[in-house]
Amino acid sequence: MKNRKFEIDPQHLTSINVREEYYRYADAKNPTQEEIIETLMGHNKIATLSTADHPAFTELREKLQELGHIEIQRHWWNGDRVLKPFKLNGYQFSKGQQFASASALAIQMKCHNLKMKFPSSLVMVKTTVTAKSRKLKI
């Protein structure tokens, strides 16, 4: 069986920031005057910041599931599994292998020395840390 080949722009192997805002009301359909005043003053707002895969990667991930190449695990991070072998940007995925998030895949592919152009934010840096007079390479 011949492996299918898929391509994605390496710029899309990343995550994006997602900011969501909520307002605290005892009854969201019928806020009290005090709650409305607090909202107008900016005191009733809750904001969350999280990350999500780049939309182009999410689209590819959905397509891979539709074609039977991966099984998406939506309830936990980096839980997708490869069901049928395929190549993504020249990187071979085998049956049973983990199919990680976009950011994790970018680093995984970079570690396997694929010749791809990556965003400068993915440049890996070796750092020396001193702990009790011993130098540890990380």
Protein Blocks (a to p, Z undefined) as FASTA:
>chain_A
ZZddddddfklmccddddddddddfblmlccfklmmmmmnopmcccdddddddfklmmmm
mmmmmnopaccdfkbghkaccfbdcdeehiacdehiacddfklmmmmmmmnopacdddfk
lpccdddddeehiacdZZ
